[in-house]
């Protein structure tokens, strides 16, 4: 199967061999292999619309994919396809750097994840591309917040990006922690540190939290509220930064 590739594009977007197929089409015509099945961004068959599945591995895992991961992966796939077809090398480098950062912080997302037979890892890689093109600083800072050695890993892997890592570290430090509020604590009780001094949440945190509650409702999942609030916080306090 001859497929033309962009020689100068930073990311390998077309597999050299089949790694997924359409169960519906192969059931009707065994041995069939369609070109678009080899694209990194292909998640559904263009012929029948069925979801593509890995050739090997656990196909049952497809039904267990979190809806949020699936949605972000679909958005990432659209972005990757658009950038590749337009030959946008600048955006391609940005995506490549995003995947490099993700590989440092999450080993399962190392080289080849876009064609992984582990569907969850592949969807994570596509979701990372989406976050890298929309909220790159936030996505990395959230990971650094939960990974104590994440900053060290990034400094070792990207010694020439010291200023960017510094900014990520500051952003990660400023983000509210999911453990900062205990379930069932009195609403008017302020937090106290080891010296007995009380800390009031910064005003921008409160505003972001209110906006998240207004958008998702008071009965939404706590993790959804936190992620939504952080999104509002970043959009209000962080300017766009070119990480390429």
C-alpha positions in Angstrom: 0.0 0.0 0.0 1.6 3.3 -1.2 0.8 6.3 1.0 2.4 9.6 0.4 4.0 11.1 3.6 5.2 14.6 4.4 8.9 14.3 4.7 9.5 17.4 6.8 6.6 17.0 9.3 7.9 16.6 12.9 5.5 13.8 13.8 5.1 10.4 12.2 1.3 10.4 11.4 1.0 7.3 9.1 1.8 3.8 10.2 4.0 1.7 8.0 1.8 -1.3 8.7 -1.7 -2.0 9.8 -2.3 -1.5 13.5 -6.1 -1.2 13.5 -9.1 -2.2 11.4 -12.8 -2.0 11.1 -14.6 -5.1 12.6 -17.7 -4.4 10.4 -15.8 -4.1 7.1 -13.4 -7.0 7.8 -16.4 -9.1 8.8 -18.0 -8.5 5.4 -14.7 -8.8 3.4 -11.9 -10.7 5.3 -8.4 -9.5 4.5 -9.5 -6.0 3.5 -7.1 -3.2 4.4 -8.1 0.5 3.8 -5.6 3.3 3.7 -7.2 5.6 6.2 -6.9 2.9 8.9 -3.2 3.7 9.1 -3.6 7.3 9.9 -2.8 8.3 13.5 -5.9 10.5 13.7 -8.3 7.8 12.3 -10.7 6.7 15.0 -13.7 5.7 12.9 -14.1 3.9 9.5 -14.9 6.2 6.7 -16.9 3.5 4.9 -19.4 2.4 7.6 -18.7 4.7 10.5 -17.8 2.0 13.0 -15.1 2.6 15.6 -11.7 1.3 14.6 -10.2 -1.3 16.9 -6.6 -2.5 17.4 -5.5 -5.6 15.5 -4.3 -7.2 18.7 -4.7 -6.5 22.4 -7.8 -6.0 24.5 -10.7 -4.9 22.3 -13.0 -4.9 25.3 -11.2 -1.9 26.7 -12.9 0.3 24.1 -16.1 0.3 26.0 -14.3 1.2 29.2 -12.7 4.4 27.9 -13.8 7.4 30.0 -16.1 9.8 28.1 -13.8 12.8 28.8 -10.7 11.0 27.5 -12.6 9.9 24.4 -13.9 13.4 23.7 -10.4 15.0 24.1 -8.8 12.3 22.0 -11.4 13.0 19.2 -10.5 16.7 19.4 -6.8 15.9 19.3 -7.3 13.7 16.3 -9.1 16.5 14.4 -6.3 19.0 15.2 -3.6 16.5 14.2 -5.3 15.8 10.9 -5.8 19.4 10.1 -2.2 20.4 10.9 -0.8 17.5 8.9 -3.0 18.1 5.8 -2.1 21.8 5.8 1.6 21.1 6.2 1.8 23.4 9.2 5.3 22.6 10.4 5.2 25.2 13.2 2.1 23.6 14.8 3.6 20.2 14.1 6.7 21.1 16.2 4.5 22.3 19.0 2.6 19.0 19.0 5.9 17.1 18.9 7.2 19.0 21.9 4.0 18.4 23.7 4.4 14.6 23.1 8.0 14.8 24.3 7.0 16.5 27.5 4.2 13.9 28.0 6.7 11.1 27.4 8.9 12.4 30.2 6.1 12.7 32.7 4.2 9.6 31.5 6.4 6.7 30.2 3.4 5.0 28.5 3.2 7.9 26.1 6.7 7.5 24.7 7.5 7.1 21.0 4.9 5.2 19.1 1.9 5.9 21.4 -0.1 7.3 18.4 -0.1 3.8 16.9 -0.2 1.8 20.2 -2.2 -1.4 20.3 -3.2 -0.2 23.8 -6.2 1.9 23.0 -6.1 3.8 26.2 -2.5 4.9 25.7 -3.3 5.9 22.1 -6.3 8.0 23.2 -4.2 9.6 25.9 -1.6 10.6 23.3 -4.3 12.2 21.1 -5.8 13.9 24.2 -2.3 15.3 25.0 -2.1 16.8 21.6 -5.4 18.5 22.1 -4.3 19.9 25.5 -1.0 20.9 24.1 -2.6 23.0 21.4 -5.2 24.6 23.7 -3.9 24.7 27.3 -0.2 23.5 27.2 0.9 25.2 30.4 -2.1 24.1 32.4 -1.9 20.5 31.2 1.8 20.2 32.2 1.4 22.1 35.4 -1.4 19.9 36.6 0.8 16.8 36.0 3.7 18.5 37.8 1.3 19.3 40.7 0.8 15.6 41.3 4.3 14.4 40.4 6.9 15.7 42.9 9.8 14.8 40.6 8.1 16.1 37.5 10.0 19.3 37.5 13.3 17.5 37.8 12.4 15.2 35.0 11.6 18.1 32.7 14.8 20.0 33.6 16.9 17.0 32.8 15.1 16.3 29.5 14.9 19.9 28.4 18.0 21.8 29.7 17.5 24.5 27.1 13.9 25.2 28.2 14.9 26.4 31.7 12.8 29.6 31.7 9.7 27.6 30.5 10.2 25.0 33.2 10.5 27.8 35.8 7.2 29.2 34.6 5.5 25.8 34.8 6.8 25.3 38.3 5.4 28.6 39.4 2.0 27.8 37.8 2.0 24.3 39.4 2.7 25.9 42.8 -0.1 28.4 42.4 -2.7 25.8 41.4 -5.2 24.7 44.1 -4.7 21.1 45.3 -7.5 18.6 45.2 -6.6 17.7 48.8 -6.8 21.3 50.0 -10.5 20.9 50.9 -11.8 18.0 53.0 -15.2 16.7 52.3 -17.7 17.7 55.0 -15.6 20.5 56.4 -17.5 23.6 57.7 -17.9 26.1 54.8 -16.8 29.1 56.9 -13.8 27.3 58.4 -10.5 28.8 57.1 -7.4 26.6 56.6 -4.7 26.7 59.2 -1.0 25.9 58.6 1.5 24.4 61.0 2.2 27.8 62.6 -1.5 28.4 63.4 -1.9 31.1 60.8 -5.0 31.1 58.7 -5.0 31.4 54.9 -7.8 32.8 52.8 -8.2 31.6 49.2 -7.1 34.1 46.6 -9.9 36.1 45.1 -9.2 34.7 41.6 -9.5 31.2 42.9 -12.9 32.0 44.4 -14.1 33.6 41.2 -13.0 30.6 39.1 -14.8 28.3 41.5 -18.0 30.2 41.3 -17.9 30.2 37.5 -17.3 26.4 37.6 -20.3 25.9 39.9 -22.5 28.2 37.7 -21.5 26.2 34.6 -21.6 22.6 35.9 -24.0 22.9 38.9 -23.5 22.3 42.5 -24.1 18.5 42.2 -21.3 18.0 39.6 -18.4 15.7 40.4 -15.7 17.4 42.5 -13.0 16.5 40.0 -15.0 18.1 37.2 -15.6 21.2 39.2 -11.9 21.5 40.0 -10.8 21.0 36.4 -13.3 23.5 35.2 -12.3 26.1 37.9 -8.6 25.6 36.9 -9.5 26.2 33.3 -11.2 29.5 34.2 -8.3 30.5 36.4 -5.8 30.0 33.7 -7.8 31.8 31.1 -8.1 34.8 33.4 -4.5 34.9 34.7 -2.3 33.4 32.1 -1.4 34.9 28.7 -0.8 32.7 25.7 2.7 31.5 25.5 4.4 30.0 22.4 6.2 26.8 23.6 7.8 26.0 20.3 
